[in-house]
Amino acid sequence: MWNTRHLLTIDSFSRSGLETILQCASILEPFSGRGNKLDICKGEILAEIFFEPSTRTEKSFQVAMHVLGGDVIIHKDAGSSRDKGENKADTIKTIEQYSDILAIRDHETGAIERYAGIVNVPVINAGDGSNEHPTQALIDMYTIWKRFNTLDSLKVAFVGSLKHYRAAHSLIKIMSKFSNNTVFGISPPGLELPDNFRINGYEDITIDMRNLNDKLAEIKPDVLYVGRVPKEYMQTNDINQCRYEINKKTLQCLPGHSIIMHPLPRVDELHPEIDSHPNVMHFMQVRHGLQTRMAVLALMLGHEKKISEISA
Ligand code: NCD
């Protein structure tokens, strides 16, 4: 499947590993609605350890494990012995004793890899600082694939702070595993993609963000990927330069088949006036979070055969 027991970075996936996720997610999709309960992960426990805020990642992992027939425990620092001064490593080692798999989020780049080194169960990176967010990118990959029926020969434009945007970092890596994709990073100066995430076919488009719509009309992306301005990782000057809004006017500048994606949460960069447009995918991504995370959990816990049995 992928070459480590943990899911820390998209680097550890091959194209065929990603295709396995797509297949498993689509097999599981009909069973992911309300009222379904499978027994693929019966008796197994996922622990979610979040040292940073989360809505979708936390809830979708929780519901995914529930639908797979497993159980979930959730750790947040407030109200835990972390308030008494317990360190993160001891908290993680403690929760490991009750769990079969851990999903961990931390504000520090590389932290999840370090935690994976101190436990004996598989670990999922649920976001490490401004580095990677591999499961969000797998969801985004599934969303793009469902819409275009391919992940090759696509033009994908990312908008915002390419420097800090962890979901984009992981999705850019995914696009590099498929063929003939062109990836643009549209940002104000100083917020370009760090060198370690650059792939063949990547191009910086450094602009004054007030000219965003004109630039989009020129490059005609198949996928426009927008994100929140991650202020918690940014300097004030950079935040001020990185203002933009995707709205009805933006839609008019894009080809009719283009989709707009946003992993949420949004603040003011995606106007609700286009929420119900069929090419605006943010809540579809939320929905696909379930199927994709069900596939990730079932595969990491060794249940590939059980997934193929439900499709038989
Ligand atoms: C993102 C994250 O936490 O990286 N959200 C998510 O997981 N869906 C996006 C963000 O915080 O801006």
Boltz pocket constraint, residues with backbone or C-beta under 6 A from the ligand:
constraints:
  - pocket:
      binder: B
      contacts: [[A, 53], [A, 56], [A, 57], [A, 126], [A, 127], [A, 133], [A, 136], [A, 166], [A, 167], [A, 227], [A, 228], [A, 230], [A, 263], [A, 264], [A, 265]]
      max_distance: 6.0
